[in-house]
Amino acid sequence: QFKLIVENPEKPIASGLQLKAVVQYAPKCAEDVRDKLTLLIDGDVVHIPLLGFIPYCDLEIESELNFGEMIANNKLVTKEISITNRGTTSGVFRISYDGVVLLNIKPARGVVKPKSVKKIGVDICTDVPGVIKEMIKVELENRGCTEVWIKGVVVERVLKVLGVSCGKVLKCINFGPLYFGTSKTEQIHLYNESPESMDWVAVLEENAVGEEMGTDLQGSTDAVLHQLNLKNKDVDISTLILCVPDQGTLLPYEKTLITLCFSPKKFERDFEVNNTSNTAMIQDYVLFLRFETVGKRDGCLQNLSGGTTAATRSVSRRVDLALMGSGFPVILTFKPGTVINFKDCYLGEQTQVVCTMKNESEFLPITFRFRKTAHFSVSPKRGKLKKKAEKEVVISFSPHQIGKFEMKQIIDIIGTGVDTSNVDVLKTSAKSFHQMYLTLLGVCKSKRKSIVFTINPGLTPLISNATGQFVVRGTRQLRDTAPVAILKSTQTQIHTHQKNRNCKDGALIAFPNDRAASLRPSEWNKQYRTIFTKTERYNYVDPEFAYTDSERLLREENKKHYADFISRLRQRRLEKEAIRQFYIYNNPLSVGIKPAEGLQSPNISISDFLKEKPQPKMLPLNDNGMLTSRKLAAIVAKSTNKGVWSWLSPEPSSTQEKEDCSLTLTHKQLHQIFIGPSTIDFGEVCVYSTTTKELHIINNLSVHIWIQIEIEVAELQETSPLSQVVPPLTKTYIPVVFETATVGMFKTSFNYKINNQHIGHVLVIAHAMPLELQLSTKELVLNPVSGCLAGTEFRRTVTVCNPRNEPAGFTWRPVTGDRKSAFTIEPTRGFVEAYSEVECEVVWSPGFNTPDTGQFLLCVRRGNSINLKCSAKVTIHV
């Protein structure tokens, strides 16, 4: 089967030359051939082996496909396994699988070209946690049947709350007793015990089973039952508990540190229990905080989806943490009381009162601080009282002025507070959370001092009264300036000279004892006359102190400069105000008409009041506040109570929609968008039928959101619309249409995007069944009616039921042998609507030598076939 084509040289081959020989292989049968080629070189013999193989395929496949750890999140996970062909011809493979875990194996059969690799996709639905160990059989050409193991582990999404110090799982945190107005922080670790990242959010439960809001659990049964009305009060529990951070993302097997802060608030009861003990004012709190994954809120959509299945009843993975604590009031008593009356004292003296402070609390100490108060002082000013302890303080009254004093002494109670200005970091510090008051009463009197007046017969140039008769002895308060003239000379005529009686120059009268003041610089434009003779008084001006004429002019110019400057500022301010008023009124709405000048009031009817006022657009959600179950229920009720919007805009069009739909939403905001159910179960559906389920979308935010759905499978291609802009506080739905021509279990998932950024997915489950009709019975016995005449026909009906969702066409075909059947059935063909039934009548006509048994075949178009056996029961009376 080998052929050598060569021309042997007649002469030796020179150095550097070559000789070519062609060996041709032409197989004649399907077998491998071995031979050899002998080469003679100057006496040397070289044997060259010749091997001839027939073309074949060499297929290999991996023995194991491991999916690893996967999260049970109703998602379709796809991995590929390779079939390699190292041969020279194409090879055929075929895959068979009889289990129910593996959904799709595509392609299940095919051809692998030589020197190439074929990828086989294997799909697994992660809807049920468990261990996956499945075997598929692969038939490879020239290799036979090979087993391939599919392995993997589907685990639940697990969140755990761990203690910081111990590292163990925490179920409850007890903050212990605290004063109302103070705060206490505790730290925990939130642990993601899952192989995938997790977005989480903290939600405070309200009206949960076991929740207590301000109830005194140590009181009597009657008191506790009467205090249950506190649960019905409209109290925002987010003011009691702070969680920082209250949202975030956890990487696989990652821990994050969370700070919890408890701040008890005193709730005013509708009544007070008749109890004189201090425990009557205790308020105990039991609250529940849950950490849950973002977006899994199928419970809010159960009413909209018209019922739930086993798949949709699965709640989101979450962990609950109980928080306990008690609130206590500050009970601080004073002896001799809150009103302290000091003895009367004189200016410069001091009186003291000893006051006893007692902490009546049996659980907590008190740190106090006295504020500064005028005329009073306290020693010690600050301190700490242990529980049920007493302390004496000395309060001193040291008046600085004469009079009656009623002062309020403020006592600050110091405790631990939290700075909430920065919600990302909770900082604790000491602050005054409570104040108490003492009323301090005191009187300061003055000492009496006798003043003796003596007669001064002479002139006193320095200090005297107007007449200079009486001089006060013993006073230390002296005036710095001497008296000057205060009367006009024209108003007195005592001892006035004859030549000065008609003077009307407006000169001032000088006192006899103003000689000391006459040496001072006086005003240059004023004249003085003596008090008796009205002669012009000598006025001395000291040149060392008086202004010259040029200096006086310069002072006047300076005064005018500043006056002009102030005037210009005022003028500029008035001009700006006029310009502002011009722009206010210079608009199309205001034409400068004075109010109520020639205008008539409009006629208002009752219908104007009945019109629904447009609601103002809500501001975006305050992302700083914690989510509570009551807040979530309130916003869900506001959205779901409205009508359902359908066929919304597919893309953002207005400026506001574009701005809103470009926002990156936080985890708490995403938690308020409900898209679901997360699992759409169509149940049993017929092939070639069209079934529709609704995917609900509820936007509880105050901004627009843009929903885009990505569907690639052919069974869901009729779903429309795939894009919608949902307005604020609006609910809508997208009809998901399923149709298939393949019988079997169908599971797939499709993705959706919110604002083209945040990705989610929905699982679709359906069990495709062939068209099928059922009979009420497969053996029909026809009995005669009692008293019937001879030759009467036997009749009876059979019910054809359609348990599927698609109308089915049927045809009755009689099964006859050699003899003609005496049975007939009507109608012989027809349709049965979905989930309905049709009755068919079977008639047996008796006759001579007619068979009393018969058989019909119910043929369903593109469906099953059922045999109906009929027999007639004939009774012969003798």
DADA-V388336 format. One record per residue. N is the residue number from 1. RES is the residue in one small letter. PHI is phi in whole degrees, 0 to 359 (none if undefined). Layout:
n={N N}
res={RES RES}
phi={PHI PHI}
This chain:
n={1 2 3 4 5 6 7 8 9 10 11 12 13 14 15 16 17 18 19 20 21 22 23 24 25 26 27 28 29 30 31 32 33 34 35 36 37 38 39 40 41 42 43 44 45 46 47 48 49 50 51 52 53 54 55 56 57 58 59 60 61 62 63 64 65 66 67 68 69 70 71 72 73 74 75 76 77 78 79 80 81 82 83 84 85 86 87 88 89 90 91 92 93 94 95 96 97 98 99 100 101 102 103 104 105 106 107 108 109 110 111 112 113 114 115 116 117 118 119 120 121 122 123 124 125 126 127 128 129 130 131 132 133 134 135 136 137 138 139 140 141 142 143 144 145 146 147 148 149 150 151 152 153 154 155 156 157 158 159 160 161 162 163 164 165 166 167 168 169 170 171 172 173 174 175 176 177 178 179 180 181 182 183 184 185 186 187 188 189 190 191 192 193 194 195 196 197 198 199 200 201 202 203 204 205 206 207 208 209 210 211 212 213 214 215 216 217 218 219 220 221 222 223 224 225 226 227 228 229 230 231 232 233 234 235 236 237 238 239 240 241 242 243 244 245 246 247 248 249 250 251 252 253 254 255 256 257 258 259 260 261 262 263 264 265 266 267 268 269 270 271 272 273 274 275 276 277 278 279 280 281 282 283 284 285 286 287 288 289 290 291 292 293 294 295 296 297 298 299 300 301 302 303 304 305 306 307 308 309 310 311 312 313 314 315 316 317 318 319 320 321 322 323 324 325 326 327 328 329 330 331 332 333 334 335 336 337 338 339 340 341 342 343 344 345 346 347 348 349 350 351 352 353 354 355 356 357 358 359 360 361 362 363 364 365 366 367 368 369 370 371 372 373 374 375 376 377 378 379 380 381 382 383 384 385 386 387 388 389 390 391 392 393 394 395 396 397 398 399 400 401 402 403 404 405 406 407 408 409 410 411 412 413 414 415 416 417 418 419 420 421 422 423 424 425 426 427 428 429 430 431 432 433 434 435 436 437 438 439 440 441 442 443 444 445 446 447 448 449 450 451 452 453 454 455 456 457 458 459 460 461 462 463 464 465 466 467 468 469 470 471 472 473 474 475 476 477 478 479 480 481 482 483 484 485 486 487 488 489 490 491 492 493 494 495 496 497 498 499 500 501 502 503 504 505 506 507 508 509 510 511 512 513 514 515 516 517 518 519 520 521 522 523 524 525 526 527 528 529 530 531 532 533 534 535 536 537 538 539 540 541 542 543 544 545 546 547 548 549 550 551 552 553 554 555 556 557 558 559 560 561 562 563 564 565 566 567 568 569 570 571 572 573 574 575 576 577 578 579 580 581 582 583 584 585 586 587 588 589 590 591 592 593 594 595 596 597 598 599 600 601 602 603 604 605 606 607 608 609 610 611 612 613 614 615 616 617 618 619 620 621 622 623 624 625 626 627 628 629 630 631 632 633 634 635 636 637 638 639 640 641 642 643 644 645 646 647 648 649 650 651 652 653 654 655 656 657 658 659 660 661 662 663 664 665 666 667 668 669 670 671 672 673 674 675 676 677 678 679 680 681 682 683 684 685 686 687 688 689 690 691 692 693 694 695 696 697 698 699 700 701 702 703 704 705 706 707 708 709 710 711 712 713 714 715 716 717 718 719 720 721 722 723 724 725 726 727 728 729 730 731 732 733 734 735 736 737 738 739 740 741 742 743 744 745 746 747 748 749 750 751 752 753 754 755 756 757 758 759 760 761 762 763 764 765 766 767 768 769 770 771 772 773 774 775 776 777 778 779 780 781 782 783 784 785 786 787 788 789 790 791 792 793 794 795 796 797 798 799 800 801 802 803 804 805 806 807 808 809 810 811 812 813 814 815 816 817 818 819 820 821 822 823 824 825 826 827 828 829 830 831 832 833 834 835 836 837 838 839 840 841 842 843 844 845 846 847 848 849 850 851 852 853 854 855 856 857 858 859 860 861 862 863 864 865 866 867 868 869 870 871 872 873 874 875 876 877 878}
res={q f k l i v e n p e k p i a s g l q l k a v v q y a p k c a e d v r d k l t l l i d g d v v h i p l l g f i p y c d l e i e s e l n f g e m i a n n k l v t k e i s i t n r g t t s g v f r i s y d g v v l l n i k p a r g v v k p k s v k k i g v d i c t d v p g v i k e m i k v e l e n r g c t e v w i k g v v v e r v l k v l g v s c g k v l k c i n f g p l y f g t s k t e q i h l y n e s p e s m d w v a v l e e n a v g e e m g t d l q g s t d a v l h q l n l k n k d v d i s t l i l c v p d q g t l l p y e k t l i t l c f s p k k f e r d f e v n n t s n t a m i q d y v l f l r f e t v g k r d g c l q n l s g g t t a a t r s v s r r v d l a l m g s g f p v i l t f k p g t v i n f k d c y l g e q t q v v c t m k n e s e f l p i t f r f r k t a h f s v s p k r g k l k k k a e k e v v i s f s p h q i g k f e m k q i i d i i g t g v d t s n v d v l k t s a k s f h q m y l t l l g v c k s k r k s i v f t i n p g l t p l i s n a t g q f v v r g t r q l r d t a p v a i l k s t q t q i h t h q k n r n c k d g a l i a f p n d r a a s l r p s e w n k q y r t i f t k t e r y n y v d p e f a y t d s e r l l r e e n k k h y a d f i s r l r q r r l e k e a i r q f y i y n n p l s v g i k p a e g l q s p n i s i s d f l k e k p q p k m l p l n d n g m l t s r k l a a i v a k s t n k g v w s w l s p e p s s t q e k e d c s l t l t h k q l h q i f i g p s t i d f g e v c v y s t t t k e l h i i n n l s v h i w i q i e i e v a e l q e t s p l s q v v p p l t k t y i p v v f e t a t v g m f k t s f n y k i n n q h i g h v l v i a h a m p l e l q l s t k e l v l n p v s g c l a g t e f r r t v t v c n p r n e p a g f t w r p v t g d r k s a f t i e p t r g f v e a y s e v e c e v v w s p g f n t p d t g q f l l c v r r g n s i n l k c s a k v t i h v}
phi={none 254 226 255 244 198 246 289 287 275 242 302 273 289 295 91 257 221 226 255 227 249 252 248 245 230 291 248 210 275 207 278 237 235 203 216 244 259 238 258 230 47 96 273 247 238 259 252 289 243 238 236 246 280 295 207 254 232 263 224 224 292 276 208 232 252 277 73 272 228 271 281 237 57 246 268 252 239 226 244 237 254 244 254 246 264 274 255 232 292 238 255 228 210 247 230 210 249 277 237 282 282 275 235 232 231 281 276 206 168 234 253 289 296 56 216 233 249 266 247 269 238 252 230 264 267 259 234 294 156 261 255 214 242 241 243 257 238 265 250 296 69 238 84 269 236 263 236 263 254 236 172 227 256 247 281 282 241 248 228 255 244 285 289 275 270 76 264 290 255 252 209 235 255 282 79 281 218 284 299 100 262 221 219 246 225 245 225 248 261 245 263 267 217 277 230 293 219 267 233 212 261 228 273 279 238 60 279 292 92 285 232 234 80 274 275 287 269 279 286 296 297 294 293 293 287 272 293 291 294 293 274 287 279 244 274 286 292 280 270 236 243 232 231 280 252 198 167 231 250 286 303 56 249 249 226 272 237 254 252 235 249 231 291 241 277 263 284 280 288 208 241 284 284 213 275 283 288 287 292 258 281 232 262 232 227 239 233 242 241 250 222 288 282 92 276 230 295 298 282 248 294 292 282 273 74 110 228 251 296 286 280 280 290 276 290 289 208 226 255 228 275 238 239 183 228 250 234 278 279 242 234 250 232 238 271 144 275 247 244 251 269 289 292 218 266 299 96 261 212 235 228 225 266 242 256 258 228 271 277 287 265 236 229 278 232 252 241 206 271 278 290 225 297 73 230 217 235 222 281 282 215 175 222 249 286 296 59 251 238 205 262 234 255 252 251 248 235 288 251 204 274 147 262 235 227 254 254 273 270 245 272 263 265 212 273 237 241 277 264 293 251 286 281 226 267 248 265 205 279 211 275 254 208 229 233 229 243 262 252 243 203 229 248 255 255 280 284 222 280 246 255 261 243 273 249 286 259 266 249 289 262 226 191 277 295 260 75 270 242 237 279 257 100 271 255 270 251 278 281 244 275 294 237 294 234 242 279 292 284 268 234 231 285 54 279 296 297 284 253 291 258 285 228 269 73 288 269 272 261 290 294 258 259 296 295 281 288 277 279 297 244 288 286 256 252 245 235 233 289 282 261 268 62 279 294 279 288 240 267 246 280 293 283 247 281 279 280 295 293 292 295 295 296 296 294 295 296 298 293 299 291 295 295 298 296 295 294 300 295 295 295 296 293 293 297 295 294 296 296 296 295 290 294 266 271 212 296 279 246 254 86 284 291 299 63 259 80 258 253 291 288 276 256 251 293 296 295 280 281 292 288 286 294 282 293 293 287 287 302 301 288 282 277 280 280 278 234 296 290 296 296 293 292 287 293 295 293 280 283 286 280 290 277 271 226 54 278 294 284 221 296 243 283 295 294 295 295 293 292 284 261 285 264 278 278 296 292 288 295 290 259 254 256 233 179 290 291 233 260 254 280 72 275 231 274 293 66 251 244 236 235 232 262 260 278 229 237 260 265 270 265 229 288 229 243 254 234 250 246 238 245 285 288 292 245 291 278 292 199 278 263 213 211 258 265 293 295 51 225 242 208 209 237 287 264 256 239 208 211 245 250 279 140 280 236 220 203 225 235 260 223 236 250 57 61 228 270 256 223 213 229 267 243 236 206 244 283 239 287 298 212 241 238 257 294 205 260 230 249 251 259 253 284 282 298 82 283 278 292 87 285 282 264 228 196 252 232 261 257 252 244 274 257 263 231 300 235 269 227 215 269 238 287 262 244 257 283 255 282 282 267 261 230 222 224 283 280 207 167 233 242 293 298 54 221 213 225 262 243 258 254 238 243 260 288 194 289 61 269 290 262 231 202 212 237 244 272 256 260 294 56 216 271 227 227 268 241 265 240 215 253 260 258 247 257 262 257}
